[in-house]
Amino acid sequence: MRKNWTDEEIRVLQNNYEYVDTEIIANFLNRSYHSIKNKAARLGISKNSEWTEDEDIYLEYFVYENDDNISKAAEFLGRTKDAVINRLVKLRKRDSSVSF
């Protein structure tokens, strides 16, 4: 059965979606995971946040010290493994294009 979204539920979603795990929001609002994902998409809310300089520094250090466990870096940063891999590729391209 379909349940209409309240203004309060929408505010909770807008204020938390980028930073809080979707399952946690779903449990809190008593809605399904897919309901949360679909409503966020309809509202134009994304989990894709910009990478910070601190995250880039961590990744550069991580790769220098411990290149074998991308999953560990992803977990630490609260990002997906694919997001970390894509960012590492971008950082390596950026670094290789610097000339002295």
N, C-alpha and C positions, 0 to 999 in steps of 0.2 A: 504494500500500500504506500502510495506516495504521500509525503508529508511536506507541507509548505514550509519554506524557510522563514524564520522570524528575523526582525531587524537585529536583535541581539546575537543570534547565531551568525549572521553575516558579519557583524562587527568582530566577533571572536575569530572567525575565519580570516578576515582581512588583517587583523592585528597579529595573528600567530602563524599563518600558513608558511611564510618564508623561513621561519626559524624552528618550528615545532614539528616533530614527526607526524605524518599524516594519520597514522594509526592512533596516536594519542589524541589528536583532535577529534577523530571519528568516535572514539570511546567517550570523550568528554561531552560531545554533542549528541551521543546516542544515534549516530548515523553510520552508514557503511563507508568503508574506505573509498569506494567508487563514487559515492554521493559527494564526498568531500572533494575528490579530484575533479569531478565534473563541474561542481559549483565554482570551484576556484578558477577553472578554465573559462567558464562563462563570465566570471567577474574580471578576468584578465589578470589574475594573481598568479605569480610564478615563484618557484623555489630557486630560480636561477639568480643568485645574488652575485654582485661583482666580487672579483677576487681582490683581497686587500694586499698591501705591501707586506704585511706580517706573514700572510699565508704564502706569498711567493718566497720570502726569505726562508720560511720553514721548509718549503719544498726543495729549494736549492740545497739547504743543509741536509735534508733527508736523503736526497739523491747522492750527495757527496759521501755521506756516512753509511747509508743503508739502502741501496738501490733495489733490494730483493723483495721488499714487502709493500707493494702499493696499497694493499688493503688496510694495512696498519696506518699509513698516512691518511687515507680516506676517512677512516674511523676517527682519527684524532681531529681532523679538520671538519668533520660533520658533512662530508661531501661523498658523492658516489665514486666508486673506483674509476668509472669512465670519465668523470669530470676531472679527477686528478691526472689521469693519463693524458687527456686533452690539454690540460694546463701545462703539464711538463713538456709536451711537444711544442706548445706555443712559446714557452720560456726558452727552450733549446734553440728554436728558430730565431728568436729575438737575440739571444746571446751570440749565435753564430754569425749574425749579420752586423755585429759591432766590429768596426775596424779601427785600428790604432795607427 
